[in-house]
Amino acid sequence: MKKGIFFLFCLGIAVTNLNISFSYAADGDHQNEATDPLSRMKSWEHHVKLKNESIFRHLAWRAVGPTFTGGRIETIACPPGNTFTIYVGAGAGNIWKTLNNGTTWEPIFENESTFAIGSIAIAQTNPDIVWVGTGELLMARSSYAGIGVFKSTDAGKTWQNMGLCDTHHIGKVLIDPQDANIVYVAAIGHNYTYNQQRGLFKTTDGGKTWQKILYISEKVAVIDVVMDLSDNNTLYAAAWERDRKAWNNIASGPGSGIYKTTDAGKTWNKLTDGLPDGPHIGRSGIAIAPSNPNVVYVLLENQTPLPESDKSIGGEIYRSDDKGATWRKANEKRLETAIDYGFCIVRVSPDNENEIYILGTKLLHSTDSGATCEFVGETIVHLLAHDIKCMHLDKHAMWIDPANPDRLLLGTDGGLYCSYDRGKTWLHINNIPISEFYAVAVDMKTPYNIYGGTQDNAALYGTSDHNVGDWLTEYGMEDHWKNVYLDQWGGGDSFFTYADPTQHHTIYFEQQFGDLQRKDMLTGSNNRIRPRAGQDQPRLRCNWMTPFVLSHYNSYVIYYGANKLFKSSDRGQTWTCISPDLTTGPPPEKQGNVPYGTITMISQSPVKPGLIYVGTDDGLVHVTHDEGETWTKINNSLPDKWVSRLEASQHESATVYVSLTGYRDDDFEKYLYMSTDFGETWTSIAGNLPSESINVIREDPINSNILYVGTDLGVYASLDKGKTWHSLCNNLPTTPVHDLVIHPRDSEIVIGTHGRSIFVMDVKEIQNFDNK
């Protein structure tokens, strides 16, 4: 395909539907070069060029796991007549395929321009035709944007981008079962900003051209679409109004609701007879009973406050027996599982119109249309023996075998599960390495251990000599990774995780919003040690990923960042505040239901005691030269973006590096700077890097000229302090690298990816390259 035509596809422009083009152009007020889909695709071309021409392209990565935890599965699909072939889409971990019901897996979407998967659909008329809608549909604080829809005509061996690149997040791809050239795409749109390439799109020529057939406003997504299998002209679509900012998340609005068409999308009617309406209606999901197309279910989030209560109505299930003309509420009691913007999926058994499954934080099963529900998923068998007593929380996808309704496949934040008895018992298919790491660290044991915090799978650690490739070929081989909790499943998100360098059996780790803990792995004792605001002081503001570091000079000393910096000299037993508020406040217009105006990064100089740098989510950087006695703001020439990393030099006391990210502005530009005068002045060192959000920068421990960065699409190294960058993507899948560390003894780089677990590569050749 010619490049110019490809870019038009990315914009979703159909030459026969110029109104879409003009409508999209009007969206320019909300875009800049960093968010423009054309710029993103040009940047991807540059990414590929750097990868192919890299002087280090022969260096290879080794996948070290973990595997047993799994990771977020957001979509599941099986081809007709061959249901032991399974495709799963990991939210940020590419696409995996099995031909043997999950015994072994192969990644099949490794080298595309995105890794974030929202929906997979397989044509009923030709199982070789597979469509993928990219961008996560969860729409959480860490959900990644995709870059449109992709199509394969050889069962996933090769892929072609078919446009709609500015949709960012796709909730559903639906292929007409009678004609594989007719495809519907439910587009959510941008996560943090408004845009007009959202709604419901349709192609009748296999993706060559697109029409936008349902559009409510630049704030309203279409999150789901289903088709009446008795009449392929009848479809139902779920619209969802939402507005997310770094400091606020509004997940409901008057634009939310259920729409129906009986002419394949030419005209639509909003269904209101019996369904709730108004500003408090959030996300919804739709399902049609395969055994009776007159029966339609809607599961929705109703945020209407309950009288004299701090709760809302919550999740509701509605049923129609006349194809949506009228509705009645089916659940008699409040659903005992969280139904919100992350979970709103209902499925109907193929052989029983009254039997439904409701996906939320937990899984509910009902045989009376939702009037009464029971929890399922308490009996689990594992492919790998780990002490996990029940099914992982947070259910995002379900597939029911149409030929055998007893067989269910379920996608959760902990990976894939399978049941052969309608959910009574489950097999955890925990053999896909798709953990979503936020941070990594290493110790000095031999072999050294890797530590890290993950999305909803807590804090983990494992040996660096583990090899996922060995595990995949030697069935039953033990996964060497362990949970810090030891004797129980440690759920929730964890972030920075460190072993005490002088007492290796002591591990410091944290969970959401700064819940800092210290655990003795020998005795099992666990202490919560987070600092608290003083009496009569305002409550501390702590980031979702609250930073803390152990001192380079004394392992009993810990620094912890809320909106102020705290110091402990006794391993977290007591704390002293050593700074004023180091954020903007924040101002009233940036105050909402998400903590904002928080410290995101701390870096203590390894070569000058008392020198500490602090960065924040609202774009500020401060420095102290005297252990917090005085502070100086040093971000005057830096962009007003979220500070993603600070790195005080290991070699030169006055040198410091900072990366910033526009992720929460739907901005994909590179922001990377160096200062050689303690932050008084800054110089951009982004150089020839592609426009990819930068999550981390590290300085090589041996050679001060060598730098490494991890971006939302890979890893790069510079031999000249950022003047020129070389790709290290090599055999690495397209994956977001959230953190990296270079082992000072073994000269290996360890990267924590947010979707593909941990990779390791030897960097001795890089460290010695300029000596050749």
Secondary structure, DSSP 8 states (H G I E B T S, - for coil): --HHHHHHHHHT-BTTBHHHHHHHHGGGGG--TTT-HHHHHHHHHHHHHHHHH-TTTT---EEEE--TT---EEEEE--TT-TT-EEEEETTS-EEEESSTTSS-EE---SSS---EEEEEE-SS-TT-EEEEES-SS--TT-----SEEEESSTTSS-EE-S-GGG--EEEEEE-TT-TT-EEEEE---SSS--SS-EEEEESSTTSS-EEEE---TTEEEEEEEE-TT-TT-EEEEEEE-EEETTEEE---TT-EEEEESSTTSS-EEE-SSS--STTEEEEEEEE-TT-TT-EEEEEEEEEE-TTSS-EEEEEEEEESSTTSS-EE--SS--SS--BTTB-EEEE-TT-TT-EEEESSSEEEESSTTSS-EEE---EEESS-----S--S-EEEEEE-TT-TT-EEEEETTEEEEESSTTSSEEEE------BEEEEEE-SSSS-EEEEEETTBEEEEEETT--HHHHHHSTT-----EETTSSS---B-B---EE-SS-TTEEEEEEGGGEEEEEETTT--EEE------TT-------TT--EEE-SS-TT-EEEESSSEEEESSTTSS-EE-SS--S----GGG-SSS--S-EEEEEE-SSSTT-EEEEETTS-EEEESSTTSS-EE--TTS-SSEEEEEEE-SS-TT-EEEEEE-GGGT----EEEEESSTTSS-EE--TT--S--EEEEEE-SS-TT-EEEEESS-EEEESSTTSS-EE--TT--S--EEEEEE-TTT-EEEEEEBSS-EEEEE-HHHHTGGG-
